[in-house]
Amino acid sequence: MKESVYKSYEELPLFLNAETVAKVLGVAPSTAYELMHEADFPTLKIGNRMVVPKEQFIIWVQRHTEGGVQ
């Protein structure tokens, strides 16, 4: 597994693209693209572009980690 290049949520941009999602989660970009197509993932489509609002991403991570709803 790759290690995240980000050390805190404050370092993240307001909107995350697939490359940033991959870096944050420490996964391959292809895995991030797959995740962004999941129904429960907070993706915002703008034309052909898909981005993830930072705050919604943080909530998603909290819900999918220990103690959260899966």
Biopython code that builds the backbone (N, CA, C, O; Angstrom):
import numpy as np
from Bio.PDB.StructureBuilder import StructureBuilder

atoms = [
    (1, "MET", "N", (0.836, -1.181, 0.000)),
    (1, "MET", "CA", (0.000, 0.000, 0.000)),
    (1, "MET", "C", (0.877, 1.239, 0.000)),
    (1, "MET", "O", (1.884, 1.310, 0.705)),
    (2, "LYS", "N", (0.477, 2.206, -0.801)),
    (2, "LYS", "CA", (1.213, 3.463, -0.850)),
    (2, "LYS", "C", (0.904, 4.278, 0.397)),
    (2, "LYS", "O", (-0.153, 4.122, 1.007)),
    (3, "GLU", "N", (1.824, 5.139, 0.764)),
    (3, "GLU", "CA", (1.609, 6.004, 1.914)),
    (3, "GLU", "C", (1.053, 7.339, 1.446)),
    (3, "GLU", "O", (1.467, 7.860, 0.410)),
    (4, "SER", "N", (0.123, 7.889, 2.201)),
    (4, "SER", "CA", (-0.456, 9.177, 1.861)),
    (4, "SER", "C", (0.598, 10.270, 1.940)),
    (4, "SER", "O", (1.444, 10.268, 2.833)),
    (5, "VAL", "N", (0.538, 11.199, 1.000)),
    (5, "VAL", "CA", (1.475, 12.322, 1.028)),
    (5, "VAL", "C", (0.950, 13.446, 1.913)),
    (5, "VAL", "O", (1.686, 14.376, 2.242)),
    (6, "TYR", "N", (-0.328, 13.362, 2.302)),
    (6, "TYR", "CA", (-0.935, 14.375, 3.156)),
    (6, "TYR", "C", (-0.890, 13.922, 4.611)),
    (6, "TYR", "O", (-1.111, 12.750, 4.912)),
    (7, "LYS", "N", (-0.607, 14.842, 5.491)),
    (7, "LYS", "CA", (-0.502, 14.515, 6.914)),
    (7, "LYS", "C", (-1.683, 15.026, 7.731)),
    (7, "LYS", "O", (-1.863, 14.614, 8.877)),
    (8, "SER", "N", (-2.499, 15.928, 7.153)),
    (8, "SER", "CA", (-3.692, 16.416, 7.849)),
    (8, "SER", "C", (-4.723, 16.865, 6.821)),
    (8, "SER", "O", (-4.387, 17.162, 5.675)),
    (9, "TYR", "N", (-5.981, 16.911, 7.246)),
    (9, "TYR", "CA", (-7.057, 17.349, 6.368)),
    (9, "TYR", "C", (-6.886, 18.810, 5.946)),
    (9, "TYR", "O", (-7.319, 19.198, 4.861)),
    (10, "GLU", "N", (-6.261, 19.609, 6.792)),
    (10, "GLU", "CA", (-6.077, 21.025, 6.488)),
    (10, "GLU", "C", (-5.250, 21.243, 5.228)),
    (10, "GLU", "O", (-5.396, 22.270, 4.565)),
    (11, "GLU", "N", (-4.389, 20.298, 4.891)),
    (11, "GLU", "CA", (-3.534, 20.414, 3.713)),
    (11, "GLU", "C", (-4.283, 20.188, 2.406)),
    (11, "GLU", "O", (-3.775, 20.525, 1.336)),
    (12, "LEU", "N", (-5.480, 19.622, 2.478)),
    (12, "LEU", "CA", (-6.225, 19.276, 1.275)),
    (12, "LEU", "C", (-6.836, 20.500, 0.606)),
    (12, "LEU", "O", (-7.197, 21.468, 1.275)),
    (13, "PRO", "N", (-6.950, 20.452, -0.734)),
    (13, "PRO", "CA", (-7.651, 21.534, -1.421)),
    (13, "PRO", "C", (-9.152, 21.439, -1.167)),
    (13, "PRO", "O", (-9.629, 20.417, -0.675)),
    (14, "LEU", "N", (-9.900, 22.489, -1.496)),
    (14, "LEU", "CA", (-11.348, 22.504, -1.299)),
    (14, "LEU", "C", (-12.047, 21.368, -2.056)),
    (14, "LEU", "O", (-12.988, 20.762, -1.544)),
    (15, "PHE", "N", (-11.583, 21.088, -3.267)),
    (15, "PHE", "CA", (-12.134, 20.010, -4.079)),
    (15, "PHE", "C", (-11.005, 19.068, -4.478)),
    (15, "PHE", "O", (-9.930, 19.507, -4.885)),
    (16, "LEU", "N", (-11.265, 17.770, -4.355)),
    (16, "LEU", "CA", (-10.260, 16.762, -4.659)),
    (16, "LEU", "C", (-10.595, 16.097, -5.987)),
    (16, "LEU", "O", (-11.747, 15.741, -6.233)),
    (17, "ASN", "N", (-9.595, 15.930, -6.841)),
    (17, "ASN", "CA", (-9.791, 15.156, -8.061)),
    (17, "ASN", "C", (-9.339, 13.720, -7.789)),
    (17, "ASN", "O", (-8.897, 13.410, -6.683)),
    (18, "ALA", "N", (-9.446, 12.860, -8.775)),
    (18, "ALA", "CA", (-9.103, 11.449, -8.569)),
    (18, "ALA", "C", (-7.643, 11.270, -8.145)),
    (18, "ALA", "O", (-7.333, 10.420, -7.310)),
    (19, "GLU", "N", (-6.766, 12.063, -8.717)),
    (19, "GLU", "CA", (-5.346, 11.959, -8.362)),
    (19, "GLU", "C", (-5.128, 12.300, -6.888)),
    (19, "GLU", "O", (-4.357, 11.631, -6.200)),
    (20, "THR", "N", (-5.802, 13.331, -6.411)),
    (20, "THR", "CA", (-5.664, 13.736, -5.008)),
    (20, "THR", "C", (-6.291, 12.703, -4.082)),
    (20, "THR", "O", (-5.722, 12.377, -3.041)),
    (21, "VAL", "N", (-7.462, 12.184, -4.455)),
    (21, "VAL", "CA", (-8.099, 11.132, -3.656)),
    (21, "VAL", "C", (-7.145, 9.947, -3.527)),
    (21, "VAL", "O", (-6.997, 9.382, -2.443)),
    (22, "ALA", "N", (-6.503, 9.572, -4.621)),
    (22, "ALA", "CA", (-5.557, 8.456, -4.608)),
    (22, "ALA", "C", (-4.388, 8.738, -3.665)),
    (22, "ALA", "O", (-3.982, 7.866, -2.897)),
    (23, "LYS", "N", (-3.852, 9.949, -3.722)),
    (23, "LYS", "CA", (-2.725, 10.312, -2.856)),
    (23, "LYS", "C", (-3.123, 10.304, -1.385)),
    (23, "LYS", "O", (-2.356, 9.855, -0.533)),
    (24, "VAL", "N", (-4.325, 10.803, -1.085)),
    (24, "VAL", "CA", (-4.783, 10.871, 0.302)),
    (24, "VAL", "C", (-4.979, 9.465, 0.868)),
    (24, "VAL", "O", (-4.569, 9.176, 1.992)),
    (25, "LEU", "N", (-5.608, 8.596, 0.078)),
    (25, "LEU", "CA", (-5.906, 7.247, 0.559)),
    (25, "LEU", "C", (-4.740, 6.279, 0.404)),
    (25, "LEU", "O", (-4.768, 5.174, 0.946)),
    (26, "GLY", "N", (-3.716, 6.694, -0.336)),
    (26, "GLY", "CA", (-2.569, 5.821, -0.544)),
    (26, "GLY", "C", (-2.887, 4.656, -1.463)),
    (26, "GLY", "O", (-2.409, 3.541, -1.253)),
    (27, "VAL", "N", (-3.706, 4.920, -2.498)),
    (27, "VAL", "CA", (-4.088, 3.883, -3.455)),
    (27, "VAL", "C", (-3.710, 4.334, -4.859)),
    (27, "VAL", "O", (-3.297, 5.475, -5.066)),
    (28, "ALA", "N", (-3.854, 3.433, -5.813)),
    (28, "ALA", "CA", (-3.580, 3.745, -7.212)),
    (28, "ALA", "C", (-4.668, 4.667, -7.759)),
    (28, "ALA", "O", (-5.807, 4.607, -7.297)),
    (29, "PRO", "N", (-4.342, 5.512, -8.725)),
    (29, "PRO", "CA", (-5.352, 6.379, -9.337)),
    (29, "PRO", "C", (-6.541, 5.597, -9.908)),
    (29, "PRO", "O", (-7.674, 6.075, -9.849)),
    (30, "SER", "N", (-6.301, 4.424, -10.448)),
    (30, "SER", "CA", (-7.402, 3.621, -10.985)),
    (30, "SER", "C", (-8.379, 3.219, -9.877)),
    (30, "SER", "O", (-9.587, 3.160, -10.107)),
    (31, "THR", "N", (-7.870, 2.947, -8.698)),
    (31, "THR", "CA", (-8.725, 2.619, -7.555)),
    (31, "THR", "C", (-9.541, 3.831, -7.142)),
    (31, "THR", "O", (-10.714, 3.697, -6.793)),
    (32, "ALA", "N", (-8.939, 5.009, -7.175)),
    (32, "ALA", "CA", (-9.663, 6.233, -6.836)),
    (32, "ALA", "C", (-10.794, 6.478, -7.831)),
    (32, "ALA", "O", (-11.892, 6.864, -7.432)),
    (33, "TYR", "N", (-10.537, 6.258, -9.125)),
    (33, "TYR", "CA", (-11.584, 6.418, -10.139)),
    (33, "TYR", "C", (-12.737, 5.456, -9.882)),
    (33, "TYR", "O", (-13.902, 5.842, -9.982)),
    (34, "GLU", "N", (-12.425, 4.220, -9.555)),
    (34, "GLU", "CA", (-13.466, 3.233, -9.251)),
    (34, "GLU", "C", (-14.284, 3.700, -8.045)),
    (34, "GLU", "O", (-15.514, 3.635, -8.060)),
    (35, "LEU", "N", (-13.610, 4.160, -7.025)),
    (35, "LEU", "CA", (-14.281, 4.632, -5.814)),
    (35, "LEU", "C", (-15.201, 5.808, -6.118)),
    (35, "LEU", "O", (-16.303, 5.895, -5.577)),
    (36, "MET", "N", (-14.752, 6.703, -6.975)),
    (36, "MET", "CA", (-15.543, 7.886, -7.309)),
    (36, "MET", "C", (-16.802, 7.542, -8.101)),
    (36, "MET", "O", (-17.693, 8.380, -8.242)),
    (37, "HIS", "N", (-16.880, 6.333, -8.612)),
    (37, "HIS", "CA", (-18.079, 5.879, -9.316)),
    (37, "HIS", "C", (-19.025, 5.098, -8.402)),
    (37, "HIS", "O", (-20.099, 4.687, -8.840)),
    (38, "GLU", "N", (-18.644, 4.890, -7.150)),
    (38, "GLU", "CA", (-19.516, 4.206, -6.198)),
    (38, "GLU", "C", (-20.678, 5.121, -5.814)),
    (38, "GLU", "O", (-20.522, 6.338, -5.713)),
    (39, "ALA", "N", (-21.835, 4.515, -5.605)),
    (39, "ALA", "CA", (-23.057, 5.296, -5.317)),
    (39, "ALA", "C", (-22.958, 6.128, -4.042)),
    (39, "ALA", "O", (-23.496, 7.234, -3.988)),
    (40, "ASP", "N", (-22.280, 5.616, -3.016)),
    (40, "ASP", "CA", (-22.232, 6.340, -1.739)),
    (40, "ASP", "C", (-21.035, 7.280, -1.601)),
    (40, "ASP", "O", (-20.848, 7.896, -0.551)),
    (41, "PHE", "N", (-20.230, 7.391, -2.647)),
    (41, "PHE", "CA", (-19.066, 8.279, -2.580)),
    (41, "PHE", "C", (-19.496, 9.685, -2.997)),
    (41, "PHE", "O", (-20.190, 9.836, -4.003)),
    (42, "PRO", "N", (-19.101, 10.719, -2.248)),
    (42, "PRO", "CA", (-19.604, 12.083, -2.472)),
    (42, "PRO", "C", (-18.972, 12.817, -3.662)),
    (42, "PRO", "O", (-18.250, 13.799, -3.492)),
    (43, "THR", "N", (-19.256, 12.323, -4.850)),
    (43, "THR", "CA", (-18.677, 12.915, -6.048)),
    (43, "THR", "C", (-19.593, 13.985, -6.636)),
    (43, "THR", "O", (-20.810, 13.812, -6.694)),
    (44, "LEU", "N", (-19.005, 15.070, -7.062)),
    (44, "LEU", "CA", (-19.717, 16.157, -7.719)),
    (44, "LEU", "C", (-19.273, 16.165, -9.172)),
    (44, "LEU", "O", (-18.082, 16.283, -9.459)),
    (45, "LYS", "N", (-20.232, 16.039, -10.099)),
    (45, "LYS", "CA", (-19.906, 16.054, -11.524)),
    (45, "LYS", "C", (-20.086, 17.463, -12.070)),
    (45, "LYS", "O", (-21.129, 18.090, -11.884)),
    (46, "ILE", "N", (-19.062, 17.943, -12.741)),
    (46, "ILE", "CA", (-19.094, 19.243, -13.391)),
    (46, "ILE", "C", (-18.699, 18.988, -14.846)),
    (46, "ILE", "O", (-17.517, 18.883, -15.175)),
    (47, "GLY", "N", (-19.709, 18.892, -15.705)),
    (47, "GLY", "CA", (-19.445, 18.501, -17.084)),
    (47, "GLY", "C", (-18.919, 17.076, -17.087)),
    (47, "GLY", "O", (-19.567, 16.178, -16.550)),
    (48, "ASN", "N", (-17.771, 16.858, -17.675)),
    (48, "ASN", "CA", (-17.137, 15.534, -17.686)),
    (48, "ASN", "C", (-16.204, 15.328, -16.497)),
    (48, "ASN", "O", (-15.662, 14.240, -16.303)),
    (49, "ARG", "N", (-16.024, 16.367, -15.717)),
    (49, "ARG", "CA", (-15.077, 16.316, -14.594)),
    (49, "ARG", "C", (-15.772, 15.854, -13.324)),
    (49, "ARG", "O", (-16.921, 16.210, -13.062)),
    (50, "MET", "N", (-15.063, 15.062, -12.547)),
    (50, "MET", "CA", (-15.572, 14.602, -11.254)),
    (50, "MET", "C", (-14.639, 15.098, -10.161)),
    (50, "MET", "O", (-13.424, 14.911, -10.231)),
    (51, "VAL", "N", (-15.223, 15.734, -9.151)),
    (51, "VAL", "CA", (-14.450, 16.205, -8.009)),
    (51, "VAL", "C", (-15.177, 15.818, -6.727)),
    (51, "VAL", "O", (-16.360, 15.478, -6.746)),
    (52, "VAL", "N", (-14.463, 15.874, -5.629)),
    (52, "VAL", "CA", (-15.030, 15.520, -4.336)),
    (52, "VAL", "C", (-14.835, 16.699, -3.389)),
    (52, "VAL", "O", (-13.700, 17.108, -3.143)),
    (53, "PRO", "N", (-15.930, 17.255, -2.851)),
    (53, "PRO", "CA", (-15.787, 18.343, -1.881)),
    (53, "PRO", "C", (-15.031, 17.841, -0.639)),
    (53, "PRO", "O", (-15.349, 16.783, -0.095)),
    (54, "LYS", "N", (-14.059, 18.592, -0.213)),
    (54, "LYS", "CA", (-13.205, 18.222, 0.913)),
    (54, "LYS", "C", (-14.009, 17.807, 2.144)),
    (54, "LYS", "O", (-13.751, 16.752, 2.723)),
    (55, "GLU", "N", (-14.971, 18.619, 2.544)),
    (55, "GLU", "CA", (-15.739, 18.323, 3.767)),
    (55, "GLU", "C", (-16.526, 17.024, 3.637)),
    (55, "GLU", "O", (-16.612, 16.252, 4.592)),
    (56, "GLN", "N", (-17.102, 16.777, 2.456)),
    (56, "GLN", "CA", (-17.855, 15.544, 2.240)),
    (56, "GLN", "C", (-16.929, 14.333, 2.229)),
    (56, "GLN", "O", (-17.311, 13.253, 2.681)),
    (57, "PHE", "N", (-15.720, 14.508, 1.716)),
    (57, "PHE", "CA", (-14.733, 13.434, 1.719)),
    (57, "PHE", "C", (-14.361, 13.058, 3.156)),
    (57, "PHE", "O", (-14.260, 11.877, 3.486)),
    (58, "ILE", "N", (-14.160, 14.055, 3.999)),
    (58, "ILE", "CA", (-13.812, 13.808, 5.402)),
    (58, "ILE", "C", (-14.937, 13.040, 6.096)),
    (58, "ILE", "O", (-14.681, 12.098, 6.847)),
    (59, "ILE", "N", (-16.177, 13.443, 5.843)),
    (59, "ILE", "CA", (-17.327, 12.743, 6.425)),
    (59, "ILE", "C", (-17.381, 11.304, 5.931)),
    (59, "ILE", "O", (-17.641, 10.390, 6.712)),
    (60, "TRP", "N", (-17.137, 11.096, 4.637)),
    (60, "TRP", "CA", (-17.151, 9.750, 4.063)),
    (60, "TRP", "C", (-16.093, 8.871, 4.745)),
    (60, "TRP", "O", (-16.366, 7.722, 5.089)),
    (61, "VAL", "N", (-14.899, 9.411, 4.934)),
    (61, "VAL", "CA", (-13.821, 8.656, 5.589)),
    (61, "VAL", "C", (-14.242, 8.286, 7.012)),
    (61, "VAL", "O", (-14.052, 7.146, 7.437)),
    (62, "GLN", "N", (-14.805, 9.228, 7.738)),
    (62, "GLN", "CA", (-15.228, 8.962, 9.113)),
    (62, "GLN", "C", (-16.305, 7.879, 9.164)),
    (62, "GLN", "O", (-16.294, 7.038, 10.062)),
    (63, "ARG", "N", (-17.217, 7.895, 8.223)),
    (63, "ARG", "CA", (-18.293, 6.902, 8.198)),
    (63, "ARG", "C", (-17.797, 5.507, 7.828)),
    (63, "ARG", "O", (-18.420, 4.507, 8.185)),
    (64, "HIS", "N", (-16.686, 5.442, 7.118)),
    (64, "HIS", "CA", (-16.177, 4.155, 6.652)),
    (64, "HIS", "C", (-14.962, 3.658, 7.439)),
    (64, "HIS", "O", (-14.255, 2.752, 6.999)),
    (65, "THR", "N", (-14.736, 4.252, 8.584)),
    (65, "THR", "CA", (-13.672, 3.778, 9.450)),
    (65, "THR", "C", (-14.265, 3.259, 10.750)),
    (65, "THR", "O", (-15.473, 3.359, 10.968)),
    (66, "GLU", "N", (-13.448, 2.724, 11.586)),
    (66, "GLU", "CA", (-13.910, 2.121, 12.840)),
    (66, "GLU", "C", (-14.863, 3.043, 13.591)),
    (66, "GLU", "O", (-14.572, 4.217, 13.822)),
    (67, "GLY", "N", (-15.994, 2.485, 13.959)),
    (67, "GLY", "CA", (-16.984, 3.253, 14.696)),
    (67, "GLY", "C", (-18.014, 3.929, 13.814)),
    (67, "GLY", "O", (-19.007, 4.460, 14.312)),
    (68, "GLY", "N", (-17.788, 3.914, 12.506)),
    (68, "GLY", "CA", (-18.726, 4.546, 11.579)),
    (68, "GLY", "C", (-19.693, 3.538, 10.989)),
    (68, "GLY", "O", (-19.562, 2.333, 11.202)),
    (69, "VAL", "N", (-20.651, 4.036, 10.258)),
    (69, "VAL", "CA", (-21.617, 3.188, 9.571)),
    (69, "VAL", "C", (-21.025, 2.742, 8.251)),
    (69, "VAL", "O", (-20.459, 3.552, 7.516)),
    (70, "GLN", "N", (-21.149, 1.465, 7.945)),
    (70, "GLN", "CA", (-20.589, 0.970, 6.672)),
    (70, "GLN", "C", (-21.646, 0.638, 5.692)),
    (70, "GLN", "O", (-21.343, 0.210, 4.578)),
]
sb = StructureBuilder()
sb.init_structure("model")
sb.init_model(0)
sb.init_chain("A")
sb.init_seg("    ")
for serial, (resi, resn, name, xyz) in enumerate(atoms, 1):
    if name == "N":
        sb.init_residue(resn, " ", resi, " ")
    sb.init_atom(name, np.array(xyz, "f"), 0.0, 1.0, " ", f" {name:<3s}", serial, name[0])
structure = sb.get_structure()
